[in-house]
């Protein structure tokens, strides 16, 4: 490793030097602890007794070759401060950790798995002008093995400290990465998703953190298996034509002292003062001005893309990097902003076809613009404004929707400032917010037609798509990390037909190119954004292969004698009616629901419904 580049914050492969590396002579351990008094290695291979590590390079790195240290053995670094006090830390660059509540690093190999996704990687794209339909998943609560009964406190009433990783996984009934690979990839294919986005998989001690409070930035969580099993999951998805994106957390880390916190007896990774060191989530902020921190984060990001063949990273809480602790009045954090630019540029140089997406609630300009054009270098930014306005609109009573009509047109006033993803994510189905279906105004039977219309609007609106697991079949219970999704809801016709509707909507989205050219202003036009009293909207998406027209009625009454001008040179074909009886609507399947008068398309539109048409030149 280029030590000078590491200190300058230029490293992207520091994990190849630091950490625990299996060799023919044993395992070679290296750690960076510049302010330590001394460092020792303890583990299964030396009966957890001090084995001094030798200072190397400039004396800030420590190294030891252990002939008896084998794959699967646990270890920690015993780091002494200048006063002789010590804390046992897991390896910041370790490739594996034991299952919680254990806190040790585990020697793992990242060599030996042979990927078979060469053709996928060659053809991979950032989907700028292609469909990007993301299915966001928390791996441990999507599905669990049959027979799992959740306990009230979410964990089995057992002494986990005396159990092996396999025994703990058995009591939780988690699928391993390898076991779930075919199940989840087949599901994504069947229901029309192009990518799966996995919530953070880097090791974390608390299930309730959802993976965002990390202790092992290079260690796939052992809840679901080994690094090679995770490689198999990604590889299987690629064989099925499904991309895999991972949630990445470059802002903060867990407060646990066995991990990064005060790693070498000083605040090595975090700020020296508490006001800057802690954030709204109670975790520690990375000090992004330090070169070794920048190299750590850049190397972690590159590690997941290089070693595991992930197709992209969704970076969490970018606002908290743009502004100090996310507070605009404190000003911009120019060090963190520069890190984002350097990291994104370096990742795109190494992996041009990956997707880099920012979860950013700020109005900072050019988040999703190239660095050479003054941007932060992301490919996409989550459109949280669209999400909030849209969900507020559908939560409101129909009598107020004429007043709020332009909440649904406002997004197009700023849409071309960035390249947006439209997210209905995990954040919107927790903490008393209700699920997407439950947010719809009215009683149970009224929620489904509104949700069908909402998703048609989402598909018709420019921007790539993201939906959280369970929403596709109308989950009613808020997401709980301790339980799998309520798949038994599919025995009820309303939920089963809703998922069939989403499948058909996704199929249409993937099939028709007019829905893919999101960032070309000539691709979109409002055919009607002025029918305020009717609460009707008409969106047209254009392409040489044919246009897509969406006509949407979000009011609670029939809209009779509605027409939209499409041009005499176009013929219209109905692709999808959200009120079709196939999807538990009221309109008989196959019924003619529109007519032509010259250049106009005429129809009566049922309450809470939408129609998608294909318009082709005669």
N, C-alpha and C positions, 0 to 999 in steps of 0.2 A: 504493500500500500504506500502511496505517496503521502508521507507524514505531513509534509508542508501543506499539501492540498487538503488533507484532513483538517488541519488547523484553520485553513483559509475558508473552509466550508464548501469545498469543491468536490468532495468525495461522493460517489454514488455506489461504490462497491465495498464499503468498509466492512460489511458482513463476511467478506471473503478472508479478511485478516483477523478480525476480532471474533470472539465467541469460542465454541468448542468444535474442533475439527478432527474427525477420525482420520488417522494415518496408518501406515503399515507398522509403525512402531508404537502405536497406542493413540491416545487422544491428546491433541495439542490445545491448551487453553490459553486465551489471551483476553485481557481486559484493560480498559483505560480508566485509571484512577489517579489523576495528576496530583491530588492534594492528600493522598493517603499517607499514613505513617509507614505502613507495610500492608501487604496483601498475602493471604494464604488461601489454599484450595482445600475444601472439605467435601466429602461425598461418600457414596456407597463403597467406593473402591479403596478407601483408606480409613474406614471405620470412623469417619467424621472427625478426624483429628487433623490439626494444622499441618499443612504441607506448604512451606513457604514458596511463593512465586518470585521469580527473578525479575528485577527491573530491566527493561530493554529499551531500545531506541534512545530516547532522550531522558529515560528514567521515569516517564509518566505512564508508560505501558508496562504491564506485568505478564509474564509468560511461564508456562510449565508444561512439560510433556509427561504424561502419566501412562506407562505401559499397561497398567491394569484397568484403566478406565475404558469400558466397553459401551456400545450402543444400548440405550435403555436404562443406564445407571443415572442416579440423581446426583446433583452437585450444587454447591453454592460457593461464592467468593466471600471469604471472611476478611472484611476490610476494617483495618485499624485506623483510627484518627491519630493526630499528633500527640494526644494525651494517653494513648494506649487503650482506649475504649474501642470495642468492635461491634459491628452488626453484620450478620450473614445476609448477603444479597443474592438474589437470582441474577442470572447473566443478562445484561441489557441486550446483548446480541445473540442470545441463546436461541437455538432452532426448535426447542421443545420445552414444555413445562408439565408438571404433574397435575392431575385433576384436582380442582378445589375440593377441600380446603387446604390441600398441600401447596407449598409455596416454593418448592425446589425447581431448579432447571433440570432438564433431562437431556442426556446426550442423544441427539438425533442426527441421522444422515439425510442430506438433501440430494444425495447422489443415488444413482441406481434405478430410478424410475425412467422408463423410456416412453416419451410421449409419442402419440401417433397422429398429431394434429398439424402436421406440416402444411397440408393443403389449406386448412382453415386459416393458419397464420398468414399464409401467402395472400389469401383473398380477403383477409380481415379489413374492415373499414371503420372509420369513426362515424359513419352513417349520416354524414351531412345531408346527402340527397337520397338517403335510403330510409326505410322504415326503422324506427327505434322504439320498441314497445317493451318497457322494462317491468318485470315482475319482482317486486321487492319482497325479500324473504328473511325472516329470522329462522335460522336452520333448526334450532332446538324446539321451536313451537309451531312449525309448519305442520309436520306430522310426527307422531311418535309410534313406537312399535305397539301392535295390538296387545291389549291387556293392561295398559298403563292406567292407573287410577290416581289422580293428583291428590296429594295430601294438603291439608288446610294451609300449612305454612310453605308449601311448594317444594319441600324436600322430604325424602324418606326419613322415618324416625329411626335412623341407624347411626352408628358411630362411623362416619365416613373416614376419619383419620386412620382407622385400622383396615381400610379397604383398598384394594388395588384399583387402578383406573378402569379395568374391565368390569370389576364388580360394581363400581359407582355408575358406570354407563348402563349396566344392566338394571339397576334399581330405578334409574331415571327413565329407562326405555327410550333413550335417544337412539336414533339411527346413526351409524358411523358415516363419515364422508363417503366411503365406498358403497355402503348399503343403500344410501339415499340417492346415489348418482343417477341410476336409471329411472327411479321413481319421479324425481323432480324434473329431469330433462324431458322425459316423455310427457309429463303434464304441461310443461312449457310449450312443447311442440303442438300438443293437441289443442291447447287453448289460445294459440296465436301470439305468443310472446317471442320476441327476438332475443332478449337478454334476461338473465336472472341477476338481480343485485342482492348480494348477501350482506346483511348487517355485520358489523365488525367481527372478524374471526381471530384477530390477534388476542393472545391470552389475557383474560380478565378474571378477577377473583369473585365478582358478584354477578349472579344471573340478572338481578334487577337493574344493573347498569346497562343492560342490553349490549354490552361489549364496548361501550364508549369510555370506560375507565380502565385503561390498559396498564398491565404490568409487564407484558412480554411482546414487544413490537415486532419481533421476528419469529414468534412462536405461534403457529396455528393452535387455537384452543384445543386442548386434549379432551374436552368433553366429547368430541366427535371422532377422535382418532389421531392418526399420525400424519406427518407431512406428506408421506407418499400416498396415503389415502386421500388427502385433499388434492394432490396432483391428479389422482385418478378421477375424482369428481369433475374437475375442470376438463380433463381430457375427454371424458364421456359426454359432457355437454357439447364440446366442440364436434365430436363425431355426429351428434344429432343436429348440428347447425345452430346451437344456442350459445351466445356469448355469455361471459360471466364477469360481472363488475363487483368489486369489493369496496365496502365502506372503509375509509382511511381517516385516522384522527391525528392531524398534525398540530393541534392547538395545545392539548393538555394531556396529563397522565395521572394515574392513580396515586393517592397520597400514601399508600402503604410503604413503610420504611424498608421492607425486604426487597423492594424493587428500585425504581429510579430515584425516589426521594432521598435527598442528601446522600447520594451514592458513595462518594469517597470521603464522607465525614463533613463535607461542605455541600452547598447547593450547586452542584455541578451542572445540572440540566435546567434548574429553575432559577427564578429571580432571587436575589439576596434579601429583598424586603417583602414582607407579607402582603402589603397592599397590591403589589404587582404580581406576586407569586400565586395568589389564589383567585379563582373566578366564581361565577354565579353557580356553578355546579359543585363547588367545594373541592375541586381538584386543583392540581398544580399546573401553572402555565409554563410551557417551554420558554426559555430565554432565547429568542430567535436571533439575537445579535451575535451569539457565540458561534464560532466556526465549527466546533465539535458538535454542537446541537444541530446545526444545518446539515452537516455531513451525516449525522445519525438519522435524521428524518428523510433526507434525500435517498440514503441507502435503503431505508425501510420501504419507501415507496417503490424504488426500483426492484427491490427483492421480490415483492409480490408479483410484479409484472414479469420479471425475468425467470425466477425459479419456478413459479406456479402457473405461468402463462395466463394470468388474469388479463382480461380484455379492457380493463379500465379501473379507475378509482373514482369514487365519489368522496370528495373531501368535505369533512364535517366542519360546521361552524366557522366558515371562512370570514364572516364578519368580525369575529374575535381576533383575527389576524390583521385585518385591514385597519381596525381601530383598536386602541388599547382597551382590552377587556370588553370589546364590542360596543364601547360607548363613544359615539361620534363626537361628543363635546370634549373628549379627552384628546382628540386629534388622531392623525394617522400614525400607525406603527410602521415607519419606513423600513425597519429591519425585517419585519415579518413580510411586508409587501415584496421586498427584494428577494426574500427566500422563495415566495410563491413564483415569482418570475423566473428565478434561476432553476428551481426544481421543475417547474412545468416545461421550461425550455429543454432542460437536460433529459427529462423523461421522453419528450416528443422526439428528440434527436435519436434516442436509443430505440424508441418504440413508436414510430410515426403513426401507426394505425390504431393506437389505443384511444380510449375515451377518458378525458379528464373533466369531471363535472364538479361544479362548486355549489354547495348548499350555502347560499349567501342571502341574508335578508337586508343587506344594505343597498343604497342607491349609488354606490361607487361606480363610476363609469368604466366600461370596457373590461369587465371581469372576464367575459368570454370573447376575448380578442387576442390576437398574437402579440407577443412581447415586442416584436419589431414595429408594431403599430401602436405602441403605448399601452397595451393591455396587460392583463395578468397571466395570459397564456392558457386559460381553460378553453375547452371545446364548447362547453355548455354551462349554463347557470340555471338553477331551479327558479321557476317563476312563482315565488311565494305570494306575490301580489295577486296574480290570477287565481291561485288556490283560495286565498282568503275571501276575495270578492265573490267568487263562484259559490263557495259553500255558504257564505252569509246570505246570498240571494236565495238559495234553495232552502235554507232554514227559515226564511221569512214566510209569513202567511201570504197566500196568493193576492189578497187585497192590497198588499204593499208592493207588489212586483211592478206595477206601473210606475210607482215612485222610484223604484230601484232599477228600472229598466237598463240604464246605461252603466250599471256595474258590470254588465257582461259585454259592453262594447269598449270600455275604458282600456282594457289590456292591449288592444290593437293600436292605441295611441303611442305606446312606448315599445311595442313588441320588437321592432327592428333595431332597437338600441343594443340588444344582446342576442345570443343564440340560446333560446330558452327550452327547458324541459318543463312540461306541465306535470307537477307532482301531486298525487293523492297518497301521501306516505304514511309511515307508522306514526309520525307525530300527530296526525289528525284523528287517530282512533284510540287514544289513551287519555288518562287523567280527567275523566268526566266529560270529554268532548263528544263522546258517542261515535259509533262507527259511521262510515259514509252513508249506508242505507238509513240508519237511525236518524241521521241529521235531516233527512228529507222531511218537510213539513207534513203534518197530518197523522192519521192513524195508519196502522200496519198496511192495509190494502192500498192506501194512497201513496205510500213510500216507494213501492216498486215502479210504477209508471214514471214517477219523477226521477228516480235513479236511472232508469233506462234512457230517459231524455237527457239527463246530465252527461252520461257517458257518450251519447251520440254527439252532444255539443263538444265534449273534450276531444273526440276523434276528429271532428270537423275543424276545430280551432287549430291554427298553425302552432307548431311546437312538438317536440318529441314527447312521448307518453311514459308515465310511471304510475303504477297502481300497487297498493300493498296487499299482501296475501289475505285471503278471506273476503276482500271486498268484491271479488269477481262472482261470489255466490250469495252476496247479501248477508254477510256476517252481522249478527245483532248484538253480540256480546263484545265489549271492548277487548282489545288485545291484551293478553296476560302471558307473560313470558313463561309462566309455570305450566301452561296447558297448551295442547295442540289446538288447531282451529276446529270449529264445531262442524266437522264434516257430516255429522248425522243430520244437519239441516237440509241436506240434499234429498232427503226422503220426502220433503214437503214440496209440492209442485211449484209453488211460487219461487222458491230458491233454486230448484233444479232448472226451471225454465229461464231464470235470470242468468245463470251461468251459461246456458246455451245461447242466450242473446249476446253475452259478452264475447263468446267464442266467434259468433258470426260477425259481430262488429270488428273484432280483431282481424278476422280473415279479410274483411273488406279493406281495412287499413293497410294490411300487408300487400294486398293485391294491386291496388290502384295507385299509380305513381303520382296522381294529382295531390295525394295526401302526404307526399314525401318532401316536396320542395318548399320546406317551411320558411326559409329565410330569403326567398326571392319575392320581392314585393309584388311582382306581376302575377304571382301564383294565387293571391288572395284578393277577394273583394266582398264587400257587403252587398248582397242583392236586396236586403231589407234590414235596416237597423233603425227604422223610424216608426214601426207599428207599436208605439208605446201603449196605447189603450188595449191592444190585442195581446200584448206580451208575446209577439211572434217575431222570430228572427230568421233570416235566410242568409246562409254563408255559401259562397262559391269558391272552390279550389280548382285551378286551371292547369292543364297540361296538354301537350300535343296528342296524347293518347286518349283524351277525353276528360271532361270536367266532372267534378263531384259537387252536387248541390245538396245542402242540408236545410230542411225547413223544420223549424222548431217552435212548438207552442208550449210555453211554460205557464199558461194561465189554467184555471180550474174550470173553464167552460169551453164548449165547442166554438171554433172559429169558422163560420160559414162563409162561403164565397170568397175565399182567399185566393189570390193569384200572385205569381211572381213571373216577371218577364225573363225568358231565357234566350230568346232569339228564334226566328222562324227557321234558321238553318240547322237547329239542333233538334234531335229526337231524344226523348226521355225514357229511361228504363228505371223502374223502381228496384233498388237494391235491398232496402231494409225498411220495414215499418215497425217502429218500437211498440205500436199498439196491436200488432199481430197476435192472434190467439195462440200461435206457437209459443209465444213468450208470456202467456197469461194476460194478454191484452183483450180488447173487446172486438176488434175488427176480424171478421172471418178470414182465414188464410186464403189467399188468392183473389180476394175481392178487388175489383177495380176501384181505386181510390183517387184517381186524378184524370183530368181530361185536358185537351188542348184547344185554345182559341187563338189562332194566329201565332203570335210570338209568346203567348202567355201559357203558363202551366196553372190550371185551375184545380182547386180541391177544397174539401171541408176537413178541418184538422181537429181530431179529438183532443180533449184536455190532456195536459202533461204528456205530450207525445212528440215524436220527430220522425221524419222520413229522409232517407238518403236516396238520391237519384244519380244515375250515370247519364251524363249529357254528351252525346256524340254527334258530330256533324253528319248530316244526311248524305 
